[in-house]
Amino acid sequence: MSETMRATFIIPAGGSGVRFGATLPKQFVLFQGEPLIGYTLRRIAPFASEIILSLPEEYIFYTQELVKPLSLKVPIHYVKGGATRYESVRNALAISPQEGLVAVHDAVRPFVAAQVIEQLLLEADLKGAAVPFLPLRDSLRQKNENGSCAVDRSNFLVVQTPQVFRAALLCRAYQEPYRNSFTDDCSVYETAFPRAEIALVKGNEENIKITTPLDAFLFDALRQRIE
């Protein structure tokens, strides 16, 4: 992979771990002796020109100590996160390059496939923005005044990360005032650029968020499957 197709990776890592049932934020919980965030960093490092970790201030030094043994050959920068994902990403963008590509990836998605990242970088370079997705498997119902009604699930997609953008465009998008509808970076981007195309790249099923204790049970199986 050429240097021009690498990206600055922003990792908003402000999760509390409440749903995971841990005393530490889930990104710091040890899996086979290594913090979960370590697996994520190893996965993205080959595609990163630099990594920016956006963290609660009280965990910055702690994370620096956790990351040292990984010996990643990528510059890593640390910024104070915010109360929301939006604020955490915006704070990271304030120190990120304004050119090239920038990717935003969840700290607790350690199993994104290399080929998915490669395709996301290619598509974002061509079209300005790219997002990984999976088709929806479950049936859906929409609430209405009569209770609920079935909807066509083929019209909906499950969205993953990393979400990749031309850096200058995402920096401009994050000048938008915060809205409750900002659920991910694409929602910020399309608010700023409502006519812009967001390329869709088929994701990999293993690229789940490790969020609940059930996900922890799946960790080893997913790791073996993708590696």
Summary of the structure (lengths in Angstrom):
residues: 227
radius of gyration: 17.5
end to end distance: 19.2
largest distance: 57.7
contacts: 720
relative contact order: 0.17
helix: 38%
strand: 24%
